[in-house]
Amino acid sequence: MSVSRLCARLPGGTVAVNGRQRMSHTPSSPQPSSSPSPEPGPLLSELRDSAVERLARSGVPTPDVDAELLLGHVTGLGRGELQAAFITGRRAGAGAGPDGGRDAAGALDALLERRAAREPLQHILGVAWFRSLELRVGPGVFVPRPETEGVVQIAIDALRQVPTPEPVAVDLGTGSGAIALAMATEVPNARVHAVEASVDAFIWARENFAAVGADNARLVFDDMGRALPELDGSVDVVISNPPYVPDDAIPRDPEVRLFDPAMALYGGPDGLDLVRSLERTAHRLLREGGLLVIEHGELQGADIRLILTERGWRAAATHVDLTLRDRTTTALR
């Protein structure tokens, strides 16, 4: 007799052998094991408060602002969203940011260590904000400062008053491109030329020019003294934020002293060597009646006015910034 006749499967999981029923030994499916729920992440407000305290102990001038910007960087939240998250008691694991959920605490700790060592916030974030622009910055380029926003406003106002359809501006020593790109985007009918001689800074400027995409802005790698001969006598506004720290001076802020490139800081024994050089270039480039705009240190206005007046410039004047410190000197060709 065949096996198939001896054994037959019956309904209900039984097997008949020679007419007798036996239970089959089919293995049962394993039951899923329960695992403990993960610990909730820390409150975002707690991370913020701890970060502010840590940065304040390290002497960071604006610990609350820096802490929130760093926390927003690791969570992917804007400052407005963070404020709402603090109020609602949101935890670090309650959303996906670039560094992911509960990893935000570890990622924030690493960034706080860098900021507590006084690495510039802009280097850590990789960006600097200047007027309406978000610019890429990092090692090798001077980080644009808020006070320079007021300096470029003078140039923008002058360009808007030029009666020709396409006023021409030149930014000597453009660094990240902040001044040139601000003029180009805010005075779209102007033609803006930017000059930079540092290889490192030029790389950052080129990236920013590409990102902003201002068709009326041109970037040139050249020395300030010989740049743009094709524009001689035709430029309406020349602006520069040259290196103006005296060689033997020690910048007060570690962010400047330790991280800004020396080429963008130091300007000779009295800090005015580059001012003298750019004055000669501006004199060559500007048309009669064109405007020169120079950013400088708060104690250098009188010396720069003297340099310009002795070289035949007219209406030399020094202007204060929002803190009422001398910041900009202008003169007419």
ZADO-1210 file (C-alpha; in nm, 4 decimals, padded with zeros to 6 digits):
<atoms>
<atom x="00.0000" y="00.0000" z="00.0000" code="MET" pos="1"/>
<atom x="00.1380" y="00.3433" z="-00.0897" code="SER" pos="2"/>
<atom x="00.2262" y="00.6063" z="00.1649" code="VAL" pos="3"/>
<atom x="-00.0237" y="00.8405" z="00.0096" code="SER" pos="4"/>
<atom x="-00.2963" y="00.5900" z="00.0948" code="ARG" pos="5"/>
<atom x="-00.1664" y="00.5361" z="00.4466" code="LEU" pos="6"/>
<atom x="-00.1419" y="00.9060" z="00.5280" code="CYS" pos="7"/>
<atom x="-00.4012" y="01.1646" z="00.4424" code="ALA" pos="8"/>
<atom x="-00.4350" y="01.5190" z="00.5765" code="ARG" pos="9"/>
<atom x="-00.7742" y="01.5896" z="00.7269" code="LEU" pos="10"/>
<atom x="-00.9364" y="01.9280" z="00.8010" code="PRO" pos="11"/>
<atom x="-00.8298" y="02.0959" z="01.1240" code="GLY" pos="12"/>
<atom x="-00.4572" y="02.0142" z="01.0969" code="GLY" pos="13"/>
<atom x="-00.4870" y="01.6377" z="01.1704" code="THR" pos="14"/>
<atom x="-00.3293" y="01.3519" z="00.9825" code="VAL" pos="15"/>
<atom x="-00.4906" y="01.0098" z="00.9292" code="ALA" pos="16"/>
<atom x="-00.2508" y="00.7138" z="00.9475" code="VAL" pos="17"/>
<atom x="-00.4101" y="00.3745" z="00.8654" code="ASN" pos="18"/>
<atom x="-00.7407" y="00.5314" z="00.9461" code="GLY" pos="19"/>
<atom x="-00.6297" y="00.6773" z="01.2793" code="ARG" pos="20"/>
<atom x="-00.6146" y="01.0520" z="01.3375" code="GLN" pos="21"/>
<atom x="-00.3011" y="01.2148" z="01.4826" code="ARG" pos="22"/>
<atom x="-00.2236" y="01.5841" z="01.5370" code="MET" pos="23"/>
<atom x="00.0366" y="01.7245" z="01.2984" code="SER" pos="24"/>
<atom x="00.3455" y="01.8912" z="01.4386" code="HIS" pos="25"/>
<atom x="00.3481" y="02.2027" z="01.2157" code="THR" pos="26"/>
<atom x="00.5608" y="02.4684" z="01.3984" code="PRO" pos="27"/>
<atom x="00.3664" y="02.7699" z="01.5147" code="SER" pos="28"/>
<atom x="00.4605" y="03.1236" z="01.4003" code="SER" pos="29"/>
<atom x="00.6838" y="03.3063" z="01.6495" code="PRO" pos="30"/>
<atom x="00.5171" y="03.5837" z="01.8482" code="GLN" pos="31"/>
<atom x="00.6737" y="03.9279" z="01.8080" code="PRO" pos="32"/>
<atom x="00.8814" y="04.0257" z="02.1093" code="SER" pos="33"/>
<atom x="00.7989" y="04.3564" z="02.2706" code="SER" pos="34"/>
<atom x="01.0853" y="04.6087" z="02.3056" code="SER" pos="35"/>
<atom x="01.0935" y="04.9003" z="02.5484" code="PRO" pos="36"/>
<atom x="00.9957" y="05.2430" z="02.4105" code="SER" pos="37"/>
<atom x="01.2939" y="05.4713" z="02.3411" code="PRO" pos="38"/>
<atom x="01.3679" y="05.7429" z="02.5890" code="GLU" pos="39"/>
<atom x="01.2200" y="06.0775" z="02.4770" code="PRO" pos="40"/>
<atom x="01.4682" y="06.3341" z="02.3546" code="GLY" pos="41"/>
<atom x="01.5488" y="06.6415" z="02.5622" code="PRO" pos="42"/>
<atom x="01.3305" y="06.9485" z="02.5434" code="LEU" pos="43"/>
<atom x="01.4552" y="07.1923" z="02.2808" code="LEU" pos="44"/>
<atom x="01.4198" y="07.4696" z="02.5371" code="SER" pos="45"/>
<atom x="01.6544" y="07.2798" z="02.7702" code="GLU" pos="46"/>
<atom x="01.9111" y="07.2423" z="02.4920" code="LEU" pos="47"/>
<atom x="01.8838" y="07.6144" z="02.4219" code="ARG" pos="48"/>
<atom x="01.9256" y="07.7168" z="02.7858" code="ASP" pos="49"/>
<atom x="02.2252" y="07.4897" z="02.8335" code="SER" pos="50"/>
<atom x="02.3852" y="07.6208" z="02.5147" code="ALA" pos="51"/>
<atom x="02.3353" y="07.9845" z="02.6163" code="VAL" pos="52"/>
<atom x="02.4979" y="07.9205" z="02.9537" code="GLU" pos="53"/>
<atom x="02.7932" y="07.7419" z="02.7955" code="ARG" pos="54"/>
<atom x="02.8591" y="08.0139" z="02.5386" code="LEU" pos="55"/>
<atom x="02.8213" y="08.2898" z="02.7965" code="ALA" pos="56"/>
<atom x="03.0881" y="08.1233" z="03.0133" code="ARG" pos="57"/>
<atom x="03.3194" y="08.1252" z="02.7106" code="SER" pos="58"/>
<atom x="03.2753" y="08.4994" z="02.6599" code="GLY" pos="59"/>
<atom x="03.0748" y="08.4808" z="02.3361" code="VAL" pos="60"/>
<atom x="02.9223" y="08.8306" z="02.2981" code="PRO" pos="61"/>
<atom x="02.5736" y="08.7154" z="02.1877" code="THR" pos="62"/>
<atom x="02.5254" y="08.3720" z="02.3475" code="PRO" pos="63"/>
<atom x="02.1455" y="08.3644" z="02.3119" code="ASP" pos="64"/>
<atom x="02.1447" y="08.4431" z="01.9405" code="VAL" pos="65"/>
<atom x="02.4323" y="08.2064" z="01.8661" code="ASP" pos="66"/>
<atom x="02.2745" y="07.9244" z="02.0662" code="ALA" pos="67"/>
<atom x="01.9452" y="07.9496" z="01.8785" code="GLU" pos="68"/>
<atom x="02.1136" y="07.9673" z="01.5385" code="LEU" pos="69"/>
<atom x="02.3238" y="07.6598" z="01.6161" code="LEU" pos="70"/>
<atom x="02.0220" y="07.4719" z="01.7505" code="LEU" pos="71"/>
<atom x="01.8253" y="07.5645" z="01.4411" code="GLY" pos="72"/>
<atom x="02.1127" y="07.4432" z="01.2248" code="HIS" pos="73"/>
<atom x="02.1095" y="07.0911" z="01.3727" code="VAL" pos="74"/>
<atom x="01.7300" y="07.0581" z="01.3875" code="THR" pos="75"/>
<atom x="01.6459" y="07.2226" z="01.0569" code="GLY" pos="76"/>
<atom x="01.4171" y="07.4740" z="01.2300" code="LEU" pos="77"/>
<atom x="01.4096" y="07.8477" z="01.1728" code="GLY" pos="78"/>
<atom x="01.4227" y="08.0859" z="01.4691" code="ARG" pos="79"/>
<atom x="01.0463" y="08.1437" z="01.4542" code="GLY" pos="80"/>
<atom x="00.9830" y="07.7699" z="01.4514" code="GLU" pos="81"/>
<atom x="01.2207" y="07.7292" z="01.7444" code="LEU" pos="82"/>
<atom x="01.0336" y="07.9893" z="01.9474" code="GLN" pos="83"/>
<atom x="00.7103" y="07.7982" z="01.8891" code="ALA" pos="84"/>
<atom x="00.8845" y="07.4736" z="01.9809" code="ALA" pos="85"/>
<atom x="01.0049" y="07.6223" z="02.3111" code="PHE" pos="86"/>
<atom x="00.6507" y="07.7287" z="02.3999" code="ILE" pos="87"/>
<atom x="00.4877" y="07.3967" z="02.3069" code="THR" pos="88"/>
<atom x="00.7479" y="07.1848" z="02.4842" code="GLY" pos="89"/>
<atom x="00.8737" y="07.0121" z="02.1726" code="ARG" pos="90"/>
<atom x="01.1511" y="06.7602" z="02.2207" code="ARG" pos="91"/>
<atom x="01.4607" y="06.7034" z="02.0107" code="ALA" pos="92"/>
<atom x="01.3268" y="06.3736" z="01.8770" code="GLY" pos="93"/>
<atom x="00.9999" y="06.5174" z="01.7520" code="ALA" pos="94"/>
<atom x="01.1152" y="06.6029" z="01.4024" code="GLY" pos="95"/>
<atom x="01.3665" y="06.5195" z="01.1364" code="ALA" pos="96"/>
<atom x="01.6459" y="06.7699" z="01.0843" code="GLY" pos="97"/>
<atom x="01.9708" y="06.7418" z="00.8925" code="PRO" pos="98"/>
<atom x="02.1326" y="06.5674" z="01.1884" code="ASP" pos="99"/>
<atom x="01.8246" y="06.3639" z="01.2759" code="GLY" pos="100"/>
<atom x="01.5975" y="06.3471" z="01.5791" code="GLY" pos="101"/>
<atom x="01.7580" y="06.2708" z="01.9116" code="ARG" pos="102"/>
<atom x="02.1058" y="06.3083" z="01.7534" code="ASP" pos="103"/>
<atom x="02.0465" y="06.6841" z="01.7685" code="ALA" pos="104"/>
<atom x="02.1879" y="06.6976" z="02.1230" code="ALA" pos="105"/>
<atom x="02.5146" y="06.5348" z="02.0162" code="GLY" pos="106"/>
<atom x="02.5432" y="06.7428" z="01.7011" code="ALA" pos="107"/>
<atom x="02.4750" y="07.0612" z="01.8962" code="LEU" pos="108"/>
<atom x="02.7403" y="06.9719" z="02.1523" code="ASP" pos="109"/>
<atom x="03.0033" y="06.9411" z="01.8784" code="ALA" pos="110"/>
<atom x="02.9129" y="07.2813" z="01.7333" code="LEU" pos="111"/>
<atom x="02.9074" y="07.4443" z="02.0759" code="LEU" pos="112"/>
<atom x="03.2591" y="07.3196" z="02.1401" code="GLU" pos="113"/>
<atom x="03.3767" y="07.4983" z="01.8255" code="ARG" pos="114"/>
<atom x="03.1903" y="07.8202" z="01.9094" code="ARG" pos="115"/>
<atom x="03.3136" y="07.8153" z="02.2691" code="ALA" pos="116"/>
<atom x="03.6664" y="07.8093" z="02.1226" code="ALA" pos="117"/>
<atom x="03.5591" y="08.1358" z="01.9497" code="ARG" pos="118"/>
<atom x="03.5497" y="07.9982" z="01.5966" code="GLU" pos="119"/>
<atom x="03.3263" y="08.2449" z="01.4098" code="PRO" pos="120"/>
<atom x="02.9607" y="08.1481" z="01.4032" code="LEU" pos="121"/>
<atom x="02.9587" y="08.2118" z="01.0281" code="GLN" pos="122"/>
<atom x="03.2371" y="07.9563" z="00.9744" code="HIS" pos="123"/>
<atom x="03.0440" y="07.6951" z="01.1713" code="ILE" pos="124"/>
<atom x="02.7186" y="07.7573" z="00.9857" code="LEU" pos="125"/>
<atom x="02.8973" y="07.8094" z="00.6541" code="GLY" pos="126"/>
<atom x="02.7009" y="08.1258" z="00.5773" code="VAL" pos="127"/>
<atom x="02.6948" y="08.4963" z="00.6595" code="ALA" pos="128"/>
<atom x="02.3967" y="08.7254" z="00.6174" code="TRP" pos="129"/>
<atom x="02.4562" y="09.0644" z="00.4593" code="PHE" pos="130"/>
<atom x="02.1621" y="09.2914" z="00.3897" code="ARG" pos="131"/>
<atom x="01.9303" y="09.0705" z="00.1793" code="SER" pos="132"/>
<atom x="02.2035" y="08.8223" z="00.0862" code="LEU" pos="133"/>
<atom x="02.3030" y="08.4847" z="00.2276" code="GLU" pos="134"/>
<atom x="02.6712" y="08.4347" z="00.1451" code="LEU" pos="135"/>
<atom x="02.8985" y="08.1335" z="00.1721" code="ARG" pos="136"/>
<atom x="03.2015" y="08.2000" z="00.3932" code="VAL" pos="137"/>
<atom x="03.4734" y="08.0018" z="00.5658" code="GLY" pos="138"/>
<atom x="03.8485" y="07.9908" z="00.6299" code="PRO" pos="139"/>
<atom x="04.0436" y="08.2227" z="00.4036" code="GLY" pos="140"/>
<atom x="03.7855" y="08.4966" z="00.3580" code="VAL" pos="141"/>
<atom x="03.6922" y="08.7954" z="00.5706" code="PHE" pos="142"/>
<atom x="03.3477" y="08.7576" z="00.7255" code="VAL" pos="143"/>
<atom x="03.1288" y="09.0570" z="00.6280" code="PRO" pos="144"/>
<atom x="03.0282" y="09.2706" z="00.9250" code="ARG" pos="145"/>
<atom x="02.6971" y="09.4421" z="01.0046" code="PRO" pos="146"/>
<atom x="02.8625" y="09.7855" z="01.0067" code="GLU" pos="147"/>
<atom x="02.9618" y="09.7401" z="00.6421" code="THR" pos="148"/>
<atom x="02.5922" y="09.7305" z="00.5517" code="GLU" pos="149"/>
<atom x="02.5807" y="10.1020" z="00.6287" code="GLY" pos="150"/>
<atom x="02.8947" y="10.1674" z="00.4249" code="VAL" pos="151"/>
<atom x="02.7505" y="10.0051" z="00.1133" code="VAL" pos="152"/>
<atom x="02.4277" y="10.2037" z="00.1579" code="GLN" pos="153"/>
<atom x="02.6252" y="10.5194" z="00.0776" code="ILE" pos="154"/>
<atom x="02.7418" y="10.3640" z="-00.2504" code="ALA" pos="155"/>
<atom x="02.3935" y="10.2352" z="-00.3346" code="ILE" pos="156"/>
<atom x="02.2392" y="10.5785" z="-00.2763" code="ASP" pos="157"/>
<atom x="02.5036" y="10.7386" z="-00.4991" code="ALA" pos="158"/>
<atom x="02.4466" y="10.4876" z="-00.7804" code="LEU" pos="159"/>
<atom x="02.0721" y="10.5509" z="-00.7732" code="ARG" pos="160"/>
<atom x="02.1356" y="10.9220" z="-00.8217" code="GLN" pos="161"/>
<atom x="02.3577" y="10.8828" z="-01.1297" code="VAL" pos="162"/>
<atom x="02.1579" y="11.0189" z="-01.4269" code="PRO" pos="163"/>
<atom x="02.2916" y="10.7662" z="-01.6806" code="THR" pos="164"/>
<atom x="02.0950" y="10.4451" z="-01.7585" code="PRO" pos="165"/>
<atom x="02.3776" y="10.2135" z="-01.6465" code="GLU" pos="166"/>
<atom x="02.5909" y="10.3587" z="-01.3661" code="PRO" pos="167"/>
<atom x="02.9246" y="10.1846" z="-01.3100" code="VAL" pos="168"/>
<atom x="03.0622" y="10.0759" z="-00.9717" code="ALA" pos="169"/>
<atom x="03.3855" y="09.9062" z="-00.8665" code="VAL" pos="170"/>
<atom x="03.4484" y="09.7171" z="-00.5420" code="ASP" pos="171"/>
<atom x="03.8223" y="09.6944" z="-00.4718" code="LEU" pos="172"/>
<atom x="03.9132" y="09.3963" z="-00.2505" code="GLY" pos="173"/>
<atom x="03.5724" y="09.2321" z="-00.2626" code="THR" pos="174"/>
<atom x="03.6480" y="08.9401" z="-00.0269" code="GLY" pos="175"/>
<atom x="03.3314" y="08.7309" z="-00.0128" code="SER" pos="176"/>
<atom x="03.1658" y="08.9566" z="-00.2692" code="GLY" pos="177"/>
<atom x="02.9278" y="09.1082" z="-00.0143" code="ALA" pos="178"/>
<atom x="02.9596" y="09.4739" z="-00.1159" code="ILE" pos="179"/>
<atom x="02.9618" y="09.4122" z="-00.4910" code="ALA" pos="180"/>
<atom x="02.6652" y="09.1748" z="-00.4824" code="LEU" pos="181"/>
<atom x="02.4654" y="09.4085" z="-00.2604" code="ALA" pos="182"/>
<atom x="02.5142" y="09.6905" z="-00.5118" code="MET" pos="183"/>
<atom x="02.4342" y="09.4649" z="-00.8073" code="ALA" pos="184"/>
<atom x="02.1132" y="09.3249" z="-00.6602" code="THR" pos="185"/>
<atom x="01.9840" y="09.6512" z="-00.5131" code="GLU" pos="186"/>
<atom x="02.0722" y="09.8672" z="-00.8142" code="VAL" pos="187"/>
<atom x="01.9925" y="09.6230" z="-01.0950" code="PRO" pos="188"/>
<atom x="02.0570" y="09.8776" z="-01.3713" code="ASN" pos="189"/>
<atom x="02.4152" y="09.9307" z="-01.2497" code="ALA" pos="190"/>
<atom x="02.7199" y="09.7499" z="-01.3867" code="ARG" pos="191"/>
<atom x="02.9319" y="09.6297" z="-01.0951" code="VAL" pos="192"/>
<atom x="03.2936" y="09.5116" z="-01.1144" code="HIS" pos="193"/>
<atom x="03.4600" y="09.3373" z="-00.8184" code="ALA" pos="194"/>
<atom x="03.8350" y="09.2867" z="-00.7778" code="VAL" pos="195"/>
<atom x="04.0081" y="09.0370" z="-00.5486" code="GLU" pos="196"/>
<atom x="04.3760" y="08.9368" z="-00.5261" code="ALA" pos="197"/>
<atom x="04.3589" y="08.6607" z="-00.2617" code="SER" pos="198"/>
<atom x="04.3185" y="08.3119" z="-00.4096" code="VAL" pos="199"/>
<atom x="04.1270" y="08.1844" z="-00.1056" code="ASP" pos="200"/>
<atom x="03.8906" y="08.4811" z="-00.0952" code="ALA" pos="201"/>
<atom x="03.8408" y="08.4713" z="-00.4729" code="PHE" pos="202"/>
<atom x="03.7182" y="08.1106" z="-00.4502" code="ILE" pos="203"/>
<atom x="03.4524" y="08.2101" z="-00.1956" code="TRP" pos="204"/>
<atom x="03.3544" y="08.5169" z="-00.3999" code="ALA" pos="205"/>
<atom x="03.3214" y="08.3112" z="-00.7181" code="ARG" pos="206"/>
<atom x="03.0885" y="08.0699" z="-00.5382" code="GLU" pos="207"/>
<atom x="02.8745" y="08.3579" z="-00.4107" code="ASN" pos="208"/>
<atom x="02.8596" y="08.5287" z="-00.7502" code="PHE" pos="209"/>
<atom x="02.7381" y="08.2014" z="-00.9028" code="ALA" pos="210"/>
<atom x="02.4797" y="08.1477" z="-00.6280" code="ALA" pos="211"/>
<atom x="02.3376" y="08.5013" z="-00.6434" code="VAL" pos="212"/>
<atom x="02.3364" y="08.4991" z="-01.0223" code="GLY" pos="213"/>
<atom x="02.3453" y="08.8758" z="-01.0727" code="ALA" pos="214"/>
<atom x="02.4015" y="08.9230" z="-01.4468" code="ASP" pos="215"/>
<atom x="02.5198" y="09.2793" z="-01.3927" code="ASN" pos="216"/>
<atom x="02.8086" y="09.1788" z="-01.1609" code="ALA" pos="217"/>
<atom x="03.1568" y="09.0796" z="-01.2806" code="ARG" pos="218"/>
<atom x="03.4348" y="08.9267" z="-01.0697" code="LEU" pos="219"/>
<atom x="03.8018" y="08.9827" z="-01.1599" code="VAL" pos="220"/>
<atom x="04.1110" y="08.8197" z="-01.0076" code="PHE" pos="221"/>
<atom x="04.3766" y="09.0911" z="-01.0098" code="ASP" pos="222"/>
<atom x="04.5851" y="09.3234" z="-00.7974" code="ASP" pos="223"/>
<atom x="04.4083" y="09.6357" z="-00.6787" code="MET" pos="224"/>
<atom x="04.6770" y="09.8647" z="-00.8166" code="GLY" pos="225"/>
<atom x="04.6548" y="09.7585" z="-01.1806" code="ARG" pos="226"/>
<atom x="04.2993" y="09.6280" z="-01.2112" code="ALA" pos="227"/>
<atom x="04.0420" y="09.7290" z="-01.4734" code="LEU" pos="228"/>
<atom x="04.2439" y="09.9675" z="-01.6961" code="PRO" pos="229"/>
<atom x="03.9654" y="09.9450" z="-01.9552" code="GLU" pos="230"/>
<atom x="03.7409" y="10.1408" z="-01.7142" code="LEU" pos="231"/>
<atom x="03.9783" y="10.4334" z="-01.6543" code="ASP" pos="232"/>
<atom x="03.7897" y="10.7603" z="-01.6228" code="GLY" pos="233"/>
<atom x="03.4430" y="10.6039" z="-01.6608" code="SER" pos="234"/>
<atom x="03.3442" y="10.4751" z="-01.3158" code="VAL" pos="235"/>
<atom x="03.0766" y="10.6494" z="-01.1076" code="ASP" pos="236"/>
<atom x="03.1446" y="10.4908" z="-00.7651" code="VAL" pos="237"/>
<atom x="03.4511" y="10.3155" z="-00.6228" code="VAL" pos="238"/>
<atom x="03.4076" y="10.1486" z="-00.2858" code="ILE" pos="239"/>
<atom x="03.6456" y="09.9469" z="-00.0685" code="SER" pos="240"/>
<atom x="03.6729" y="09.7932" z="00.2750" code="ASN" pos="241"/>
<atom x="04.0516" y="09.7592" z="00.2744" code="PRO" pos="242"/>
<atom x="04.2752" y="09.6070" z="00.5429" code="PRO" pos="243"/>
<atom x="04.3252" y="09.8900" z="00.7912" code="TYR" pos="244"/>
<atom x="04.4552" y="09.7380" z="01.1175" code="VAL" pos="245"/>
<atom x="04.8095" y="09.8627" z="01.1995" code="PRO" pos="246"/>
<atom x="05.0674" y="09.5841" z="01.1861" code="ASP" pos="247"/>
<atom x="05.1511" y="09.6010" z="01.5580" code="ASP" pos="248"/>
<atom x="04.7876" y="09.6176" z="01.6739" code="ALA" pos="249"/>
<atom x="04.6219" y="09.3083" z="01.8193" code="ILE" pos="250"/>
<atom x="04.2516" y="09.2727" z="01.7361" code="PRO" pos="251"/>
<atom x="04.0412" y="09.2474" z="02.0498" code="ARG" pos="252"/>
<atom x="03.8040" y="08.9705" z="01.9412" code="ASP" pos="253"/>
<atom x="03.9422" y="08.6142" z="01.9136" code="PRO" pos="254"/>
<atom x="03.7167" y="08.5538" z="01.6137" code="GLU" pos="255"/>
<atom x="03.9095" y="08.8248" z="01.4289" code="VAL" pos="256"/>
<atom x="04.2545" y="08.7630" z="01.5747" code="ARG" pos="257"/>
<atom x="04.2552" y="08.3860" z="01.5259" code="LEU" pos="258"/>
<atom x="04.0377" y="08.3251" z="01.2218" code="PHE" pos="259"/>
<atom x="04.0198" y="08.6221" z="00.9840" code="ASP" pos="260"/>
<atom x="04.2951" y="08.6101" z="00.7173" code="PRO" pos="261"/>
<atom x="04.5865" y="08.8436" z="00.7912" code="ALA" pos="262"/>
<atom x="04.5780" y="08.9699" z="00.4327" code="MET" pos="263"/>
<atom x="04.2302" y="09.1107" z="00.5001" code="ALA" pos="264"/>
<atom x="04.3240" y="09.2706" z="00.8332" code="LEU" pos="265"/>
<atom x="04.6651" y="09.4369" z="00.8392" code="TYR" pos="266"/>
<atom x="04.7458" y="09.7506" z="00.6410" code="GLY" pos="267"/>
<atom x="05.1058" y="09.8430" z="00.7237" code="GLY" pos="268"/>
<atom x="05.2597" y="10.0389" z="01.0120" code="PRO" pos="269"/>
<atom x="04.9749" y="10.2903" z="01.0366" code="ASP" pos="270"/>
<atom x="04.7107" y="10.0670" z="00.8787" code="GLY" pos="271"/>
<atom x="04.6741" y="10.2972" z="00.5785" code="LEU" pos="272"/>
<atom x="04.9075" y="10.1443" z="00.3165" code="ASP" pos="273"/>
<atom x="04.6166" y="09.9880" z="00.1256" code="LEU" pos="274"/>
<atom x="04.4163" y="10.3094" z="00.1605" code="VAL" pos="275"/>
<atom x="04.6945" y="10.4948" z="-00.0226" code="ARG" pos="276"/>
<atom x="04.7022" y="10.2279" z="-00.2922" code="SER" pos="277"/>
<atom x="04.3267" y="10.2225" z="-00.3485" code="LEU" pos="278"/>
<atom x="04.3214" y="10.6037" z="-00.3566" code="GLU" pos="279"/>
<atom x="04.5559" y="10.5957" z="-00.6577" code="ARG" pos="280"/>
<atom x="04.3479" y="10.3268" z="-00.8311" code="THR" pos="281"/>
<atom x="04.0208" y="10.5082" z="-00.7585" code="ALA" pos="282"/>
<atom x="04.1669" y="10.8329" z="-00.8926" code="HIS" pos="283"/>
<atom x="04.2482" y="10.6503" z="-01.2165" code="ARG" pos="284"/>
<atom x="03.9105" y="10.4771" z="-01.2472" code="LEU" pos="285"/>
<atom x="03.6624" y="10.7461" z="-01.1481" code="LEU" pos="286"/>
<atom x="03.5162" y="11.0042" z="-01.3816" code="ARG" pos="287"/>
<atom x="03.5242" y="11.3689" z="-01.2815" code="GLU" pos="288"/>
<atom x="03.2724" y="11.4036" z="-00.9964" code="GLY" pos="289"/>
<atom x="03.2756" y="11.0302" z="-00.9201" code="GLY" pos="290"/>
<atom x="03.2494" y="10.9158" z="-00.5587" code="LEU" pos="291"/>
<atom x="03.5065" y="10.7256" z="-00.3513" code="LEU" pos="292"/>
<atom x="03.3774" y="10.5341" z="-00.0448" code="VAL" pos="293"/>
<atom x="03.6261" y="10.3892" z="00.2063" code="ILE" pos="294"/>
<atom x="03.5490" y="10.1892" z="00.5203" code="GLU" pos="295"/>
<atom x="03.8046" y="10.2301" z="00.8016" code="HIS" pos="296"/>
<atom x="03.8708" y="10.2124" z="01.1739" code="GLY" pos="297"/>
<atom x="03.7062" y="10.4558" z="01.4117" code="GLU" pos="298"/>
<atom x="04.0256" y="10.6573" z="01.4695" code="LEU" pos="299"/>
<atom x="04.1404" y="10.6879" z="01.1065" code="GLN" pos="300"/>
<atom x="03.8932" y="10.9332" z="00.9571" code="GLY" pos="301"/>
<atom x="04.1058" y="11.2456" z="00.9994" code="ALA" pos="302"/>
<atom x="04.4172" y="11.0818" z="00.8529" code="ASP" pos="303"/>
<atom x="04.2263" y="10.9522" z="00.5510" code="ILE" pos="304"/>
<atom x="04.0663" y="11.2909" z="00.4876" code="ARG" pos="305"/>
<atom x="04.4148" y="11.4445" z="00.4920" code="LEU" pos="306"/>
<atom x="04.5490" y="11.1862" z="00.2445" code="ILE" pos="307"/>
<atom x="04.2608" y="11.2495" z="00.0061" code="LEU" pos="308"/>
<atom x="04.2677" y="11.6286" z="00.0345" code="THR" pos="309"/>
<atom x="04.6421" y="11.6421" z="-00.0292" code="GLU" pos="310"/>
<atom x="04.5872" y="11.4313" z="-00.3430" code="ARG" pos="311"/>
<atom x="04.3315" y="11.6765" z="-00.4810" code="GLY" pos="312"/>
<atom x="04.0053" y="11.5071" z="-00.3840" code="TRP" pos="313"/>
<atom x="03.7100" y="11.7319" z="-00.3065" code="ARG" pos="314"/>
<atom x="03.4519" y="11.7339" z="-00.0246" code="ALA" pos="315"/>
<atom x="03.6256" y="11.4703" z="00.1894" code="ALA" pos="316"/>
<atom x="03.3899" y="11.3792" z="00.4758" code="ALA" pos="317"/>
<atom x="03.3711" y="11.1120" z="00.7443" code="THR" pos="318"/>
<atom x="03.0440" y="10.9406" z="00.8397" code="HIS" pos="319"/>
<atom x="02.9523" y="10.7527" z="01.1580" code="VAL" pos="320"/>
<atom x="02.7961" y="10.4066" z="01.1840" code="ASP" pos="321"/>
<atom x="02.4953" y="10.3075" z="01.3946" code="LEU" pos="322"/>
<atom x="02.7133" y="10.3041" z="01.7081" code="THR" pos="323"/>
<atom x="02.8172" y="10.6661" z="01.6328" code="LEU" pos="324"/>
<atom x="03.1759" y="10.5613" z="01.5583" code="ARG" pos="325"/>
<atom x="03.3584" y="10.6997" z="01.2557" code="ASP" pos="326"/>
<atom x="03.3276" y="10.4279" z="00.9929" code="ARG" pos="327"/>
<atom x="03.3307" y="10.5667" z="00.6377" code="THR" pos="328"/>
<atom x="03.5095" y="10.8461" z="00.4539" code="THR" pos="329"/>
<atom x="03.3890" y="10.9699" z="00.1174" code="THR" pos="330"/>
<atom x="03.5345" y="11.2118" z="-00.1353" code="ALA" pos="331"/>
<atom x="03.4648" y="11.3359" z="-00.4880" code="LEU" pos="332"/>
<atom x="03.7078" y="11.2988" z="-00.7764" code="ARG" pos="333"/>
</atoms>
